[in-house]
Amino acid sequence: MKLKNIFLIILFSASCSTGIESGPKQITYDIKADIDLFLSTNDSDVEVQVLQRLKSQKVSHKAIKTLLKQRTKPVGEKQGLLTGLKFRSNGRDYSYALYYPETTSKTDPLPVVIVLHGMGGNSDVTAAKWAERLNREFIVIAPSYPMGAWWARPAEEMVLALMDQVRSQYNVDDNRVFLAGLSNGAIGVYTIGMFYPDRFAGLIPIAGSITPRFMNFLINLKNTPIYMIQGAHDPIFPIQLSRRVNQILSDMRYPVVYREHGEKGMAHGGHFLPKNEIPDLLEWIKKQKRNLNPTIVRMTRENNHLGMIHWARLKKGKNLASLELPGPESPKPNNRNGKIATLFVERKGENRFEVMGENLVEYDLFFNTETVDFDKTVVITTQKIQNQNNKLVAGEKKISYQNKLKKDLAVLLYGYKQLRDPYRLYDAKVNILLETTLVRSLQ
């Protein structure tokens, strides 16, 4: 353990002392300092000790949530277009550009648009163009990646890490972060946006699409609006792919706007963003805000992207495929044939949750005071879905959990430490392992 951490532990232990003091003054417990220590340390022992102190002091979830929501974000000192910036991810340095609006307000958080360039594009030019397109009202983040191969895992990880860094350095509106991209960048919008939809207020793929194999993951966009712009005469991305994406989203009644234009540019046919599409796009962006604690969560997962969407997490599936497209920094990705897991969760009235899943082995549900009454019993039912002769058939509905929930500081603080999101604070978690927790059938 580092000397700095040992010193801090001694310091906080002293501040928590309730023994007899020689003088009338008592050193009060500093909740904020201990939470800051928990969030800043990489030492698991220190994390455990902080949790123990918080519990021994009987610090409430409400008090901790208040402190987490009040954590101030710095206001960007440098305004305007910042180019030639560097960001380190996975041991490599990447270039990016950032535009920060010259605003008189220092307190209002600003919306963000992350823009992924196409093949041959670069961050400096992209940031400058999009700052103009957005009337210089938004923070614009434009990273660079070799060949614009945004579908590769190293690119995905870099984009998400850069997004979190900017969120920590600037006064960002966490509920109004958008992901946009053109051509190869549009592929990145789909692949990153579909696997992490709850991080964005909206997705904007332009002049690009995905193959049918990856259209399975469009199910994840139940609560994330998407604005598609595609040229009918695009010579690079067949219009049929974007039309198919729009059809799938429309059939599921998801929040989609599809704009198909018939213009032809001088250099790339219909493979560009026409100027006359920008006003409607900007109007749409200004109306969007992230959907928090939605009633229904739907997800499809493969083995490389098991994880949380909103308040549900698929932890383990049965014989899952590993799907990963190659890129310049990952020419031989982890690919494996197999199945795709599906998890559908719906909040059905007070304290009742219904789950359906295909190829599902284990999942978690997260709860807070906005979604359940902790004084009453929570009931979670599960139905397995099976494919029989190319038809999905729902199995018997069974109770997986029936009990009152207990608030857990570890769920709250570890969850915040992972997401760094003051709008996604959970008090409790229920883990369901289907082979062992299906307790009885419903009558």
ABEGO torsion letter per residue (X at the ends): XBAAAAAAAAAAAAAABABBBABABBBBBBAAAAAAAAAABABAAAAAAAAAAAAAAGBBAAAAAAAAAABBBBBBABBEBBBGBBBBBGGBBBBBBBBBBBBABAABBBBBBBBBBBBGBBAAAAAAAAAAAAGGABBBBBBBBBGGBAABAAAAAAAAAAAAAAAAABBBBAABBBBBBBEAAAAAAAAAAAABAAABABBBBBGBBBBAAAAAAAAAAAABBBBBBBBAABAABBAAAAAAAAAAAAAAGBBBBBBBBABBBAAAEABBBBAAAAAAAAAAAAABBBBBGBABBBBBBBAAABEBBEABBBABBBGBBBBBBBBAABABBBBBBEBBBBBBBBBBEBGBBBBBBBGBABBBBBBBAAABBAABBBBBBBBBBBBBGGBBBBBBBBBABBBBBBBBAAAAAAAAAAAGBAABBBABBBBBBAAAABABBBX
